Amino acid sequence: MARKVLVILCVLTVAAAGCSAPGPISTATPVETQNLASRVAQTQNLASLPSVTPAQTQNLASLPSVTPSLTSTPLPTATYTLTPSITPTLPPAEPVSRGPYLQDEAPGSIWVVWDTAKPSTGYVEYGPTSAMGQVASGGPDVLVGIEGGIGAHHQVQLTGLADYTQYDYRVGGEQDVYSFRSAAAPGQQDFTFAVLGDTRANPDVHQAIINAIAAARPDFVLHTGDLVDDGNNAGLWTAFLKIENPLMRIAPLYPALGNHENDTPLFPDIFRLPGGGGGGYYAFDYGDARIIVLKADDYDASIFAPGAPQRTWLEQELALAAGRWIFVSFHVAVHTSFAEDPSEVNLRNALAPLFEKYHVTIVFNGHIHSYERVIADGITYVVTAGGGAPLYSFNVKEPGQQAAALVYNYTLFTVSGDTVSGKAISVDGKEIDSFVIKAVKP
């Protein structure tokens, strides 16, 4: 019996830059409903990552398998082996050279991004996972998003998604099927997320942390900056995305610019950010929370002086935050037990009064390679900057310090009703901190 297929029109809007064999950007045009018999399997071989050994690197050969858990219902892994045949009406697919990865999730939609070695018309098959194998078996609820043109950097929006529901998807040219959870509806009080930072060195540490976070299945992930050692080096971005693939293909990543990104023009081409991420700062809502990502990647405090564009924007975003929770993420830390420099002091003086005025729940920072939690004037500040860059040392204990550890680390958070529960976990699976924050807003 012929199955019914809905074809979703998607738009490819970001130019290829810093990608393997870039191609032209395509513009979406209407397409007709198509028969989605199974597709030709295409596999890829990714080059192995170079070995990086910074001065303060751990030997990770004997690291135990880390499988942390969050309180939300975990999603099963959906990876299937297929032997399909191609339908002539679908665009011919090229092997995937980078990705796929998820971006810019909103209620009802999410973007899938990937690159191919040769220009092609990209497409994504997707459908609700009411039973395992929905997409793989070509079930009746499978949808397809198809680009309207040809390029090597692909961005396809999946639309018509039910709130907080598991979906399977597969990009054209791929055999494997992956799963993600669609965005929480406005006001939803239960969801999970992860935060990490400073992954710019030591791929073994970076990989171990990504594998552990992926096993926890968070709904989305924040990165506090310094993703790579030099943001203008396209090869480092390819290496980064290869390491991050187990996580980014199942949960969208929202990065902040770090000083090692060097304000690179490659950043907005690789990451499709909410609202376009103009200027390197952006905001989005998720359930009952407002998440604000700032561009504080250098030592110029004037970017937050009264009347400066980013400060004006930030005050507007804080004032408009209607949810119970506000989370703010940016790179340069403002409360640490490392010797202070003018950037830390100036940023703290400029931003802390705003955080206090609008009752920000947690401020996430990177830059100082460690884990630390500080409470200052009622605001919780978390430095999670242990993603692989060489560890720093503490030399001046910060007033209000609640916990600190010089270890490679990541953090997991569970939002439930009127509480946020957080825990910091070292790369070897040990819990180094845990805490609970009660909502200020009713």
N, C-alpha and C positions, 0 to 999 in steps of 0.2 A: 504494500500500500504506500502510495506516495506520501511523504511527510510534508507538512506545511512549514515554510521557511519565511521568516521576516528578514528583510534586508535593511540594515540601518545605515543611513548616510553619515559618513564621518568626514572630518576635515583635517587635512594635513597642513598645519599652520606655521611650523617652525623650520627655519632653514637648516640645512645640514652644515655643521661646522665641527671640527675636531673629531669627525667620524671617519671610519674607513671608507674609502672610495665615495666621497660625497656626491649626491645627485641633486637634481632640481627639486624644488618643493612643488607638490601637486595641489590642485584645488578640487574640492569635492564636487561631483555632479551626480544627479539622481541615477540610481541603478534599479534594475528590476528584480523581482523575487527570483531566486535561483534554487535549483535542485542541489542539495548539499550531500550528495553521496560522499563516501569517505575520500580523503585526499592522499596525494603521493607523499610518502614519508621522506623527509629530508633531514639529514643529521648534520651536525657541525663539529668540527675539531677546533677547539680554542687553544691558542698557544699557552704553554705553561708560564706562570708568573716568574719574574726574576726574583732571586733570593735577596732579601734586604736584611741586613743585620746591624741595627743601630747599637750605640755604645751600651745601652742599658736594656738589652733584649733578653727575654726569658727563653730557656730551652723548652719548647712546647712539644717535643716528640712524644712525651709520655703523658700529655694532658688527658684526663678522663673525658668521656663523653658527657656533655652538659645538656640537660633537658629541663630547663626551668618551666614553671607553669604559671599561668595567670588564671584568674577566677572565671573568665568567660569560657563558654563552651569551645573546645579546640576544634579546628577544622581538620578533617582527614586529608592526607596527601593524595592528590588525584594524578597519577602518572600511568599512562596506558601504552601498550604496544599495539600498533595498528599496521595493517597491510592494505592501505586504501588504493583506490584508482581515482584519477582526476576527472572532474566534470568540465567539459570543454568551455562552458560559459563562465567559469571562474578565471580570474587573472592567473597566469603562470607565476608561481612563487619562486623566489630565490632563497638559498640557504641563509640563515640568520648568522651574522657575524658578531653582533653585540646585543645583549638583552635576551628575552623581552623583560621590560620592567614597567611597574605601575606608577602613575603620576596623577596629581591634581584630582583627587576624589571629591565628589560632592553628592548630595542626595540625588539618587537616580542615575548617576553617571560616574565613569572613571576613564582615564586615558591609558592606552597601552602603547609603549614606545619601544622601538627596536631598530637595528640597522642591518642592512644586507650588503654583501660585497659588491653586488651589481644593482643598478637601478631596476625597480619593479613596481608594480601596483600592489600595495600591501592590503591584507585583509585579516580579520580576526573572527573566528567562530566562537560563540559563547552561549551559555544557557544555564539556567538554575540547576543546582545539583540536588534535585529531589531524590535521585538515586545515583549511585556511583556510575560514572561512564556516560552521563548525559550527552556531553559533547562528543566523546569518543564514538558513541554508538549512533550519532546522528538522530537523537531523539526529536520528538515533535516540537519541543520548545526551543530548539537551537536557532540563534539569530546570527547574522553576519554583518560586520561593519566593513565597508570597502572604500578605499581611497579613490578619488576621482582622477588621479594622475599618476605619474611615475617619479620615483626618487629612490635614494639609498637610505635616507633617514625617514623612518615611518612613525606617524602618530595617528592613532585611530581611537576615536571616542566610542565607548560602549554606553548605550543609553537605554532608557526604559527599565532600569534596575529597581527591584523592590528594596525597601529599606532593610539594612542589616541582615542580608541574606547571602548564603554561600552560592557562588557561581563558579563554573568551570570555564576555561577559555583556552584557545590554541591559535597561535599566529600562523599565517600562511608560510609554508616552508619548514614548519616544525612538526614533529610527530608527537611530542609530549604535550599533555594536557595539564594545566596548573589550576589552582583554586585560589579565590580571594573572597573576602567578605565585603559586601557593598557598604556604603557609608551609613552611619547612624542617623536617624531622623532628628530634626531640630527638637531639642528638649530631652532626648533620650538620656537616661541617667546611668546607664551601665555600658562601659566599653573599656578597652585596654590600649596602651601604647608603650613604646620603648624609646629610650634616648641614649645616644652614644656620641662620641666625638673624637677628634684628632686621630684619624685612621691613616695618616699620611705616610707612615713607615711601618716596617715589620709586617709583611703580609701573612706570616703564620699566626701572629696574634690577631690581626684583623679577621682572618678567616675563621678562627676558633670562636670569636665573639659573634660574628655574623651567623654561624651555624647554630649557636646557642639561642640567639634571639629568634631565628627562624623557627626553631623547635617550640618556642613559646607561643607562636602565632599571634603577635599583637595586631591590632586593627590598623595602626599606622606607626611610623617611626620618625623621630626628629634627630637631626644630626647637627651638632653645635659648631661645626666648621673645621677647617684644615682637613678636608677630605683627602687631598693628595699633596705631595711635596711641592709641586709647582703646577699651578692651575693652567699655565700656558703650554704644558707638555701634553699633547693629545694622547700619546701612548700611555701616560699614567692614568688618564681617565678610562681607557680601555681596560687596563689592569684593575682599576677600582671597581668597575662595573662587573667584571668577571668574578671578583671576590664577593661582591654584594649580591650577585644574582640569586642565590638560594633565598634571600630575604626580599629583595626588591620585586621579584616576580610574584610574590604572594601578599605584599603589603606596600602601600605607597610610602616613599621616602621624601621628607621635607627638609632640605638642607639650609643651613646658614652659611654665608661666606666667611671664610677664615682668612687670616693674613697670608697664608701660603697659597690661597687661590689667586692672589695677585690681581684681584678684580678682573679676572680673565673674561674675554668676550665669548669663550667656549661655554661658560656656565649656563646662560639662558638657552643655549642651543641643545645642551644635554638634558637639562631639567625643564620640564613643562610645569610651571609653578602657578598657583592660584592668582588670577588677575594678571597673568603675564609676568609676575615677579619683578615689575618695573623698579629699577633702582636698587635691586638686591634685597628689598624688604617687601613683605606681603603678609596677609592674614587670611584665615579661613575658620569656619565653624565646624565643629564635629560634635554631634549630640548636644549636650548641655554645656559645651565649652567653647571658648574663643581662643584660638591659637594665633599668636603674633610672632613673626620672625623678623628680627631687625638686622640691619647691616651695620655691625660694629666690629669691623675686621681690621682696623688699624688704630692709630693713636691720636686721631684728630677728634677731640671732643666737640669741636664746633658744629659737627653734624647734628648735635642735639641741643644747640643753643636756641633760646627762644626765637621763634620766627623761622627757623631753618625748616626746609620742606619735610624732612623725616620726622622731626619732633612734632610738627603740626599734624602730620598724618597719624603719628602714634597717639597723640591726645584724642584725636577723633575716633580711632579704633577702640581705645580704652573706654571712652564715653559711650560708645554704641554697643559695647559688649553686654548682651542681654542675658546670657547664660549664667549658671551658678559658678563656673570656673573660668579663670583666665590663666593661660600658660604662655610665658614669653621665653623665646630662645634667641640667643646671639652668642658671638664667639668670645670676645675679650671679657674675662671674668671681672666682677666688681667686688667680690668678697672671697679672699683666699688667704691661706697661711703661708704664702710666698711673699717675699719682699715686695712692697708696693712700688709701683712706678706711676708717673703722672697720668697715664691712660686709665688705670684702674680708679684712681681718685677722681679724675674728671668725669668719667662715665658714671661713677656712683653718685657724685653730686648732681649730675644732670638728670639721671633716670630714677634713682631711688624715691624721690618725692612723688613722682608720677605713679610708681608701683604702689606706694602706700596710699595715695589718694584714691586710687581705683581698686584697691584690695586685690592685687594680683596674687594668685594662689602660689605659683612656683616660678622662679626665674632659672632657666637652664643656661649654663655657660660651659665653655671649653677653655682652650689656650694654656692653662696650667695643668700639665699632664699628671693627673692624679684623680682621686675621688674626694670630695669634701661637701659637707652640708652645713650651712650656717643659717641661723635665724637672726634677722636684724630688723628691728622696728616692726615686727609682726609678719615680715615677708620671709618665705623660705627660699634660699638660694642654693642650687645644686650645681657643683662643678663635676661634670662627667666627661673627662678628657683622657681616658685611658684606652683608646682604640688601637694603639700600636706605636704612637710616637714615643721616643725615649722618656722615661719617667723623670719628673722633677723631684726636688726635695723640699720639705717644709722647713722654714727657718724662723717665722714669726707667727705664733698662734693667733688666729683671727678671733676677736671677741664674738661671742655667739656661736662658736663652733659646736656642732652637735655630734659630728662623726667625720673621720678623715682616714684615708689609707693610700699609701703609695703603691698601688697595684693597677695592672690593666683591668678595665672594668666596663660595665654597661649597666643601665638601670631599666627597670620594668615598673609600670604603673597600672593600677586597676581603679577605675572610677566606678563607684557604686553608691547610688542614692546621694547622701550628703557627706560622703567621705571619699578621700583619695588615699589609697595605700601605695606606698613606694618601697622598693627594695633595690639595693645596689649589690651586684654580683661580680666577683672577680673572675678572671678568665679561666681559672681552674675550678669554678663552680661553687665557691664558698660565698655565703651571704655575708657581706661586710657592713650592711646597714639596713634598717627597716624603720618605717615611720608611717604615721597616719595623720592626715590633715582634715579637719572639719570645715565644712563650708561656712563662709561668712554670710553669703546671701542665702535667703530662705529657699 
